[in-house]
């Protein structure tokens, strides 16, 4: 800690807006969300007021100082350590009583009373309280508590300057807490005036609908289906535009490198190896992510995610796991590494470990492009030439052909449009089914672990259902684009660039042994290292309904799942470079020429869903567990499930084809 800065502890209940206040004061981008447990570790940032510098520490949300979970211990230990010179206790204006309980515990600490440490009560969400018709007598609060009390609206950053000024005025002060013998329940009853309205009744009706035994699950599946449908249907045209834009720059980039004096081999490596894999990752990943993440963030901002966790709690309880695991699975949809970190919100170490070990059963954003492509290629019966992933030129030519043919083809055009619409619905339905399969496998493996290696009974926990809040579209877009979409895309691109170089080298170098200098350029009579590697894996791949090329692609895609499909194409075509396909039909023909049957894409989707996590997730698992054993288990569990399911599916398919 910097001794020249006054240390401010930012404490409060979960989901009262501490991180939003922290971001507003420091200008940092601490993760926020409308559900309890977003902050799982203390974060520190600096801000200034009237020329004085302050170190603000955002503590995890706690209901009391009687700690139960790891994050609660972090908050309690910091408050009791004496490191902070001032404490800002944040409470929810719509639930003041609960915040007053924590405030009383904090001011009752021996260190706080003996040192006279300044404590400020910050009543957040004041705008939401007024919208509900709630009135609070802040003068009464300040008279009884004898500490500064400030109402603010952190989401719109109103009154943050007032909070800064109070912090500055309290800096170095000595507060007396001798007369703080108030009763939180009685004080809240006297200071808060509740309206005579049906606002709470509307929320209760909505909660009964969203958390009902049958209606809750149905609505959850429909919302998931809707998000996937919008993401897949809306990503086609942007993907095509990005595809053409990025790949059209290849010749110009190659010409530029040639002018700069680069050798032909260097140009081929950089353009057709590194640049092309980057272009592939960006054009395939960016559009669906740019649609999926804002929609997912919208549900989070509305307060739906804890209600989804409530719906899943019964199933996880039967598996002797924790219902909060549903929230970590939701985080894993964006990135499995983030889902692993999010497991800190689970109190029980046993249940937290189960959640970490099974988090990879949920498909992250890196696996979605492969799932999208497989569904589009083999399972979508499109009635028009404008297939998902087709180029803009082909789509435009199709429209021109229909227009030139005259009005007699208008019915055909309508039929094509209807078929395309049904195709997108079918794709979203299948992707939803894939995710449901991942959830079912998560429950199954959780049940097995809780009855074998990690025996125990499910622990009790408090799941707070946050209030429904009006979403802030601007902040949702900023948070989803910068904190999620661009972050995940940047990580994928950073990994894909060197991976593209390695793939190019493997596809262009042949092992010749000591008599011929060990290595040489690959050719017709000198198979590349990549083809040798795929040949070694081919027997196992055939048993799983795949082949050696597909298994090699998953192994080489360990740094980033996004590059699995480009590696498959590169190995099939044996060009030593990542290839560019103009139409989905051409992509399909490449796979069919290499022996793909109806079971191959199904097994590929299964193994894409159930295989080892990426390198970033594995490093995160090791960091969270501190154990190579559990990291290896987190890699082995989904891989074993994928192999078993693929072998079973392939065996059933062969039996079916042999009989019929």
C-alpha positions in Angstrom: 0.0 0.0 0.0 1.2 3.5 -0.8 1.6 5.4 2.5 1.0 8.7 0.8 -2.5 7.7 -0.1 -5.4 7.4 2.2 -6.9 3.9 1.9 -10.7 3.8 1.5 -12.5 0.5 2.0 -15.7 0.1 -0.1 -17.9 -2.4 1.6 -21.5 -3.4 1.4 -24.0 -6.2 0.7 -23.8 -8.1 -2.6 -25.4 -6.4 -5.7 -25.7 -2.9 -4.2 -23.5 -1.2 -6.8 -20.1 -1.1 -5.1 -18.3 -2.0 -8.3 -20.2 0.7 -10.2 -19.2 3.3 -7.6 -15.6 2.0 -7.8 -15.6 2.4 -11.6 -17.2 5.8 -11.4 -14.6 7.1 -8.9 -11.4 5.4 -10.3 -12.3 5.3 -14.1 -11.4 1.6 -14.1 -13.5 -1.2 -15.7 -14.3 -3.6 -12.8 -16.9 -6.1 -13.9 -20.5 -5.3 -12.9 -23.8 -7.1 -13.1 -27.3 -7.3 -11.8 -26.7 -10.4 -9.6 -24.9 -11.1 -6.3 -21.3 -12.4 -6.4 -20.0 -10.5 -9.4 -17.0 -9.3 -7.4 -15.0 -12.3 -6.2 -11.8 -10.6 -5.1 -10.7 -7.2 -3.9 -9.9 -4.7 -6.5 -7.9 -1.5 -6.0 -7.9 1.8 -7.9 -6.8 5.4 -7.4 -8.8 8.6 -7.5 -8.2 12.2 -6.3 -10.3 14.8 -4.6 -9.1 18.4 -4.0 -5.6 17.5 -4.8 -5.5 14.6 -2.4 -4.9 11.0 -3.7 -6.9 8.1 -2.4 -6.6 4.3 -2.9 -10.1 2.8 -3.1 -10.4 -0.9 -2.4 -13.6 -2.6 -3.8 -14.3 -5.5 -1.4 -16.5 -8.5 -2.3 -20.1 -8.2 -1.1 -20.9 -9.5 2.3 -24.1 -9.8 4.3 -22.3 -9.8 7.7 -18.8 -10.0 9.2 -19.5 -13.7 10.2 -17.7 -15.0 7.2 -18.6 -18.3 5.5 -17.1 -18.1 2.0 -13.7 -17.1 0.7 -14.7 -13.7 -0.7 -16.5 -12.9 2.6 -13.3 -13.7 4.5 -11.4 -11.3 2.2 -13.8 -8.5 3.0 -13.9 -9.2 6.7 -10.1 -9.5 7.1 -9.4 -6.3 5.2 -11.9 -4.4 7.4 -10.4 -5.8 10.6 -6.7 -5.4 9.5 -6.5 -1.7 10.1 -5.2 -1.0 6.6 -8.1 1.3 5.7 -8.3 4.8 7.1 -11.9 5.3 6.0 -14.8 3.0 5.2 -17.6 3.7 2.8 -20.6 1.3 3.5 -22.9 1.1 0.4 -26.5 0.0 0.9 -29.5 -0.5 -1.3 -32.1 2.3 -1.0 -34.8 -0.3 -1.8 -33.6 -2.6 1.0 -32.1 -0.3 3.6 -32.6 -2.5 6.7 -30.1 -5.2 5.4 -27.4 -2.5 4.8 -27.9 -1.1 8.3 -27.2 -4.5 9.8 -23.8 -4.6 8.1 -23.1 -1.0 9.0 -23.7 -1.7 12.7 -21.3 -4.6 12.6 -18.6 -2.5 11.0 -18.9 0.4 13.4 -18.9 -2.1 16.3 -15.4 -3.4 15.3 -12.9 -2.7 18.1 -10.5 -1.2 15.6 -13.1 1.2 14.2 -14.3 2.3 17.6 -10.8 2.7 19.2 -9.3 4.5 16.2 -12.4 6.6 15.5 -12.1 5.6 11.8 -14.5 7.7 9.6 -17.4 5.7 8.2 -19.7 7.0 5.5 -23.1 5.5 4.7 -23.7 5.6 0.9 -27.3 4.9 0.0 -27.2 3.8 -3.7 -30.0 3.1 -6.2 -31.8 6.1 -5.0 -33.3 6.7 -8.4 -34.8 3.1 -8.4 -36.3 3.7 -5.0 -38.0 6.9 -6.1 -39.3 5.2 -9.2 -40.9 2.6 -6.9 -42.4 5.5 -4.8 -40.1 4.8 -1.8 -39.2 7.8 0.4 -36.3 7.9 2.8 -35.8 10.5 5.6 -32.0 11.0 5.3 -32.0 13.7 8.0 -33.3 11.2 10.5 -30.6 8.6 9.4 -27.9 11.1 9.9 -29.2 12.3 13.2 -29.4 8.8 14.6 -26.3 7.4 13.1 -24.2 10.5 13.6 -22.1 9.8 10.5 -22.3 11.3 7.0 -25.1 9.9 4.9 -25.3 10.5 1.1 -27.9 9.3 -1.4 -26.5 8.6 -4.9 -27.3 7.0 -8.2 -24.1 5.3 -9.3 -25.4 3.9 -12.6 -25.8 7.5 -13.9 -22.9 8.7 -11.9 -25.0 11.3 -10.1 -23.8 12.7 -6.8 -20.4 10.9 -7.1 -18.8 14.3 -6.6 -20.8 14.7 -3.4 -19.4 11.4 -2.2 -15.9 12.5 -3.1 -16.3 15.7 -1.1 -17.6 13.7 2.0 -14.5 11.5 1.7 -12.3 14.5 1.6 -14.0 16.2 4.6 -13.8 13.0 6.6 -10.2 12.4 5.8 -8.1 12.5 9.0 -11.2 12.9 11.2 -12.0 11.1 14.5 -15.5 9.8 14.8 -17.2 8.8 18.0 -19.5 5.8 18.0 -20.4 5.6 21.7 -24.1 6.3 21.0 -24.6 4.0 18.1 -27.0 1.6 19.9 -29.6 1.8 17.1 -31.7 -1.1 16.0 -31.5 -1.6 12.2 -35.0 -2.9 11.8 -36.6 -0.1 13.9 -34.5 2.6 12.2 -35.4 1.4 8.7 -39.1 1.3 9.7 -38.9 4.9 10.9 -36.8 6.3 8.1 -38.4 4.5 5.1 -41.9 5.3 3.8 -43.2 2.5 1.5 -45.8 3.4 -1.2 -49.3 2.0 -1.4 -48.9 0.6 -4.9 -48.9 -2.7 -6.7 -45.3 -2.5 -7.9 -44.2 -5.4 -5.6 -47.2 -7.4 -6.8 -46.1 -7.1 -10.4 -42.6 -8.3 -9.5 -44.1 -11.2 -7.6 -46.2 -12.3 -10.5 -43.2 -12.0 -12.9 -41.1 -14.0 -10.5 -43.7 -16.8 -10.2 -43.7 -17.0 -14.0 -39.9 -17.0 -14.4 -39.2 -19.3 -11.5 -42.1 -21.7 -11.8 -41.4 -25.4 -11.9 -42.5 -25.8 -15.5 -42.9 -22.2 -16.8 -39.4 -21.2 -15.6 -37.6 -24.0 -17.5 -39.7 -23.4 -20.6 -39.0 -19.7 -20.6 -35.3 -20.3 -20.0 -35.1 -22.6 -23.0 -37.1 -20.2 -25.2 -34.8 -17.3 -24.2 -31.7 -19.4 -25.0 -33.2 -20.4 -28.3 -34.0 -16.8 -29.2 -30.5 -15.6 -28.4 -29.0 -18.3 -30.6 -31.4 -17.7 -33.4 -30.8 -13.9 -33.5 -27.0 -14.5 -33.2 -26.9 -17.1 -36.1 -29.4 -15.3 -38.4 -27.9 -11.9 -37.8 -24.2 -13.0 -38.2 -24.5 -14.3 -41.8 -24.2 -11.0 -43.7 -21.6 -9.4 -41.5 -19.5 -12.5 -41.7 -19.6 -12.5 -45.4 -18.7 -8.8 -45.6 -15.7 -9.3 -43.2 -14.7 -12.4 -45.1 -14.5 -10.6 -48.4 -12.9 -7.5 -47.0 -10.1 -9.3 -45.1 -9.3 -11.9 -47.8 -9.3 -9.3 -50.6 -6.4 -7.6 -48.8 -4.2 -10.7 -49.2 -2.8 -9.9 -52.6 -2.1 -6.3 -51.5 -0.3 -7.5 -48.4 1.7 -10.0 -50.4 2.6 -7.3 -52.9 3.7 -5.0 -50.1 5.9 -7.6 -48.6 7.4 -8.3 -52.0 8.2 -4.7 -52.5 9.9 -4.6 -49.0 12.2 -7.4 -50.2 10.7 -10.4 -48.3 11.5 -13.8 -49.7 8.8 -15.9 -51.4 8.8 -18.3 -48.5 8.4 -15.5 -46.0 5.6 -14.0 -47.9 3.8 -17.4 -48.2 4.3 -18.0 -44.4 3.2 -14.6 -43.3 0.3 -14.1 -45.7 -1.1 -17.6 -46.2 -0.2 -18.8 -42.7 -0.4 -16.0 -40.1 -2.6 -13.4 -41.8 -5.1 -15.9 -43.2 -5.7 -17.6 -39.9 -6.2 -14.2 -38.3 -8.7 -13.2 -41.1 -10.5 -16.5 -40.6 -10.8 -16.1 -36.9 -12.0 -12.5 -37.1 -14.6 -13.1 -39.9 -16.0 -16.2 -38.3 -15.9 -15.1 -34.6 -16.7 -11.4 -34.5 -20.2 -11.2 -35.9 -21.9 -13.9 -33.7 -20.0 -12.6 -30.7 -21.0 -9.0 -31.4 -24.7 -10.1 -31.3 -24.6 -12.8 -28.7 -22.8 -10.9 -25.9 -25.0 -7.8 -25.9 -28.1 -10.0 -25.8 -26.6 -12.1 -22.9 -25.5 -8.9 -21.1 -29.1 -7.6 -21.5 -30.5 -10.6 -19.6 -27.8 -10.1 -17.0 -28.6 -6.4 -16.6 -32.4 -7.2 -16.3 -31.6 -9.5 -13.4 -32.6 -12.8 -15.1 -29.4 -14.9 -14.5 -30.1 -15.5 -10.7 -33.6 -16.6 -11.6 -32.2 -19.1 -14.1 -29.9 -20.4 -11.3 -33.0 -20.8 -9.2 -34.6 -22.9 -11.9 -31.5 -25.2 -12.0 -31.1 -25.4 -8.2 -33.4 -28.5 -7.9 -31.4 -30.4 -10.5 -28.0 -29.5 -8.9 -29.3 -30.4 -5.4 -30.2 -33.9 -6.6 -26.6 -34.2 -7.9 -25.3 -32.9 -4.5 -23.9 -29.8 -6.2 -24.6 -26.1 -5.7 -27.2 -24.2 -7.6 -24.8 -21.3 -8.0 -23.0 -23.5 -10.4 -25.6 -22.4 -13.0 -24.2 -18.9 -12.8 -20.6 -20.1 -13.4 -21.9 -22.1 -16.4 -23.5 -18.9 -17.8 -20.1 -17.2 -17.4 -18.5 -20.1 -19.2 -20.6 -19.5 -22.3 -18.5 -16.5 -23.0 -15.2 -17.9 -21.8 -14.5 -21.1 -19.7 -11.7 -19.3 -18.0 -14.0 -16.6 -16.7 -16.4 -19.4 -15.6 -13.7 -21.0 -13.6 -12.8 -17.7 -11.8 -16.5 -17.2 -11.2 -16.7 -20.4 -9.2 -15.4 -18.4 -6.3 -18.9 -17.4 -5.5 -19.6 -21.0 -4.3 -19.0 -21.3 -0.6 -18.3 -25.0 -0.2 -14.8 -26.0 -1.4 -16.1 -29.4 -2.5 -18.9 -27.9 -4.6 -16.6 -25.2 -5.9 -14.2 -27.9 -7.1 -17.1 -29.8 -8.8 -18.0 -26.6 -10.6 -14.5 -26.1 -11.8 -14.0 -29.6 -13.0 -17.3 -29.5 -15.0 -17.2 -26.0 -16.3 -15.6 -27.1 -19.7 -18.8 -29.1 -20.5 -20.4 -25.8 -21.5 -19.3 -24.6 -25.0 -17.4 -21.4 -24.8 -17.4 -18.8 -27.6 -14.3 -20.4 -29.2 -16.2 -23.6 -30.0 -19.4 -21.9 -31.3 -17.9 -21.2 -34.8 -17.2 -24.9 -35.4 -20.7 -25.8 -34.2 -22.2 -23.1 -36.4 -20.4 -24.4 -39.5 -21.2 -28.0 -38.9 -24.9 -27.2 -38.5 -24.9 -25.0 -41.5 -23.2 -27.6 -43.7 -24.9 -30.8 -42.9 -28.1 -30.3 -41.0 -29.8 -27.2 -42.6 -32.1 -27.8 -45.6 -32.0 -24.4 -47.2 -34.3 -23.7 -50.1 -32.3 -21.0 -51.7 -28.7 -20.4 -52.8 -28.2 -17.8 -50.0 -26.8 -20.3 -47.5 -25.3 -19.3 -44.1 -21.8 -18.2 -44.8 -22.2 -17.7 -48.5 -20.4 -14.7 -50.0 -22.1 -11.4 -50.7 -21.4 -11.6 -54.4 -23.2 -15.0 -54.6 -26.2 -13.6 -52.7 -26.3 -10.6 -54.9 -26.1 -12.7 -58.0 -28.9 -14.9 -56.8 -31.1 -11.8 -56.3 -30.2 -10.5 -59.8 -31.0 -13.9 -61.4 -34.4 -13.9 -59.7 -35.1 -10.4 -60.7 -34.1 -11.0 -64.4 -36.3 -14.0 -64.6 -39.3 -11.8 -64.1 -42.3 -12.0 -61.9 -42.8 -15.7 -62.7 -40.1 -16.6 -60.2 -41.5 -14.5 -57.3 -43.1 -17.6 -55.8 -39.7 -19.3 -56.0 -38.1 -16.4 -54.3 -40.7 -16.4 -51.5 -40.1 -20.2 -51.1 -36.4 -19.6 -50.9 -36.9 -16.9 -48.2 -39.2 -19.1 -46.2 -36.7 -22.0 -46.4 -33.8 -19.7 -45.3 -36.0 -18.6 -42.3 -36.8 -22.2 -41.4 -33.1 -23.0 -41.8 -32.1 -20.4 -39.2 -34.7 -21.6 -36.8 -33.5 -25.2 -37.2 -29.9 -24.1 -36.7 -30.8 -22.3 -33.5 -32.9 -25.3 -32.2 -30.0 -27.6 -32.8 -27.5 -25.3 -31.1 -29.9 -25.1 -28.2 -30.0 -28.9 -28.1 -26.2 -29.0 -28.1 -26.1 -26.7 -25.1 -28.8 -28.7 -23.3 -26.7 -31.8 -23.9 -23.8 -30.0 -22.2 -25.9 -29.1 -19.2 -27.1 -32.7 -18.9 -23.5 -34.0 -19.0 -22.6 -31.4 -16.4 -25.3 -32.7 -14.1 -24.3 -36.3 -14.8 -20.6 -35.8 -14.1 -21.4 -33.7 -11.0 -23.5 -36.5 -9.7 -20.7 -39.0 -10.3 -18.1 -36.8 -8.6 -20.3 -36.1 -5.6 -20.8 -39.8 -5.1 -17.2 -40.9 -5.6 -14.1 -38.6 -5.4 -15.9 -35.7 -3.9 -18.5 -37.2 -1.6 -20.7 -34.9 0.4 -24.1 -33.3 0.8 -25.2 -30.1 -0.8 -24.7 -27.1 1.4 -27.3 -24.5 2.1 -26.8 -21.1 0.4 -28.6 -17.8 0.0 -29.5 -16.9 -3.6 -30.7 -13.4 -3.8 -33.1 -12.5 -6.5 -32.2 -9.0 -7.6 -34.8 -6.4 -8.5 -35.8 -6.0 -12.1 -33.9 -3.0 -13.4 -34.3 -0.9 -16.5 -31.4 -1.8 -18.8 -29.0 0.9 -19.8 -28.5 0.1 -23.5 -25.4 2.3 -24.0 -23.5 0.7 -21.1 -24.6 -2.7 -22.2 -23.1 -2.2 -25.6 -19.9 -0.7 -24.2 -19.5 -3.5 -21.6 -20.4 -6.3 -24.0 -18.2 -5.0 -26.9 -15.1 -3.9 -25.0 -15.1 -6.1 -22.0 -16.3 -9.3 -23.7 -16.3 -9.3 -27.5 -13.0 -7.5 -28.2 -11.3 -9.1 -25.2 -12.2 -12.6 -26.3 -11.4 -11.8 -30.0 -8.1 -10.2 -29.0 -7.1 -13.2 -27.0 -8.0 -15.5 -29.9 -6.2 -13.4 -32.4 -3.1 -13.3 -30.2 -3.0 -17.1 -30.0 -4.1 -17.7 -33.6 -1.2 -15.7 -35.1 1.6 -17.9 -33.8 -0.5 -21.0 -34.2 -1.0 -20.1 -37.9 2.8 -19.9 -38.2 3.3 -23.3 -36.5 0.6 -24.9 -38.7 2.3 -23.5 -41.9 5.7 -24.9 -40.8 4.2 -28.4 -40.0 2.4 -28.5 -43.3 5.6 -27.5 -45.3 8.3 -29.4 -43.5 9.0 -33.1 -43.9 11.1 -35.4 -41.6 13.8 -37.1 -43.7 16.1 -38.6 -41.0 19.9 -38.1 -40.4 21.0 -39.2 -43.8 19.2 -36.4 -45.6 19.7 -33.6 -43.1 16.8 -34.5 -40.8 14.3 -32.1 -42.4 13.4 -30.9 -45.9 10.6 -29.2 -47.8 7.4 -31.3 -47.9 6.5 -32.7 -51.3 4.7 -35.6 -53.1 7.4 -38.1 -52.0 8.1 -36.4 -48.7 5.0 -36.2 -46.5 4.8 -33.2 -44.2 5.0 -33.4 -40.4 1.4 -32.6 -40.3 0.3 -35.5 -42.5 2.6 -37.9 -40.5 1.0 -36.7 -37.3 -2.5 -37.2 -38.6 -1.7 -40.6 -39.9 -0.6 -41.7 -36.4 -3.9 -40.5 -34.9 -6.1 -41.9 -37.7 -7.0 -45.3 -36.1 -8.3 -43.7 -33.0 -10.1 -41.1 -35.0 -11.8 -43.7 -37.2 -13.0 -45.5 -34.0 -14.6 -42.3 -32.8 -16.3 -41.6 -36.2 -13.7 -39.0 -37.0 -10.3 -39.3 -38.6 -6.7 -38.4 -37.7 -6.9 -34.9 -39.3 -9.8 -33.9 -37.0 -8.1 -35.2 -33.9 -4.8 -33.4 -34.9 -6.8 -30.2 -35.4 -8.2 -30.4 -31.9 -4.7 -31.0 -30.4 -3.1 -28.2 -32.4 -6.1 -26.0 -31.5 -5.2 -26.3 -27.7 -4.1 -22.6 -27.6 -7.5 -21.5 -29.1 -10.5 -23.6 -30.2 -11.3 -21.0 -32.9 -8.6 -22.4 -35.2 -9.8 -26.1 -35.3 -11.8 -25.8 -38.5 -9.1 -24.0 -40.5 -6.5 -26.6 -39.5 -8.9 -29.4 -40.7 -9.2 -27.7 -44.1 -5.5 -27.0 -44.4 -4.6 -30.7 -43.7 -7.2 -32.0 -46.2 -6.1 -29.8 -49.1 -2.4 -30.4 -48.4 -1.6 -26.9 -49.7 0.6 -25.9 -46.8 -1.6 -22.9 -46.4 -5.0 -22.0 -45.0 -7.4 -22.0 -47.9 -10.2 -19.6 -48.7 -13.6 -21.0 -49.6 -16.1 -19.0 -51.6 -19.2 -21.0 -50.8 -20.4 -23.4 -48.1 -21.2 -26.0 -50.8 -17.5 -26.0 -51.8 -16.5 -26.5 -48.2 -18.9 -29.4 -47.9 -17.5 -31.0 -51.0 -14.0 -30.9 -49.5 -15.2 -32.8 -46.4 -17.1 -35.4 -48.5 -14.1 -36.1 -50.7 -12.2 -37.1 -47.6 -14.6 -39.8 -46.5 -17.0 -37.9 -44.3 -20.3 -39.7 -43.7 -23.5 -38.6 -42.0 -22.0 -39.5 -38.6 -18.8 -37.5 -39.0 -20.2 -34.0 -38.4 -22.3 -35.4 -35.5 -19.2 -36.9 -33.8 -17.2 -33.7 -34.6 -19.9 -31.6 -32.8 -19.9 -34.0 -29.9 -16.1 -33.9 -29.5 -16.1 -30.1 -30.0 -18.5 -29.9 -27.1 -16.7 -32.5 -24.9 -12.9 -32.2 -25.1 -10.1 -30.7 -23.0 -10.3 -26.9 -22.2 -8.1 -24.4 -24.0 -4.7 -23.5 -22.6 -6.0 -20.3 -20.9 -8.7 -22.2 -19.1 -6.2 -24.9 -18.0 -3.8 -22.2 -16.5 -6.8 -20.7 -14.7 -7.8 -24.0 -13.3 -4.3 -24.6 -12.0 -4.3 -21.1 -10.5 -7.6 -21.6 -8.7 -7.0 -25.2 -7.5 -3.2 -25.0 -7.0 -3.0 -28.6 -8.1 -1.7 -30.2 -11.3 -3.8 -33.3 -10.4 -7.1 -31.4 -10.5 -6.0 -29.6 -13.6 -5.4 -32.9 -15.3 -8.7 -34.2 -14.1 -10.5 -31.1 -15.6 -8.9 -32.0 -18.9 -9.5 -35.7 -18.7 -13.2 -35.6 -17.7 -14.6 -33.9 -20.8 -12.2 -35.7 -23.1 -13.3 -39.1 -21.7 -16.9 -38.1 -22.1 -16.3 -37.0 -25.6 -14.5 -40.2 -26.6 -17.2 -42.5 -25.0 -20.1 -40.6 -26.7 -18.3 -40.5 -30.1 -17.5 -44.2 -30.0 -21.0 -45.0 -29.0 -22.6 -42.8 -31.7 -20.3 -44.2 -34.4 -21.0 -47.8 -33.3 -24.8 -47.2 -33.3 -24.5 -45.6 -36.8 -22.5 -48.5 -38.2 -25.0 -51.0 -36.7 -27.9 -49.1 -38.1 -26.4 -48.9 -41.6 -25.4 -52.5 -41.5 -29.0 -53.6 -40.6 -30.9 -51.2 -42.9 
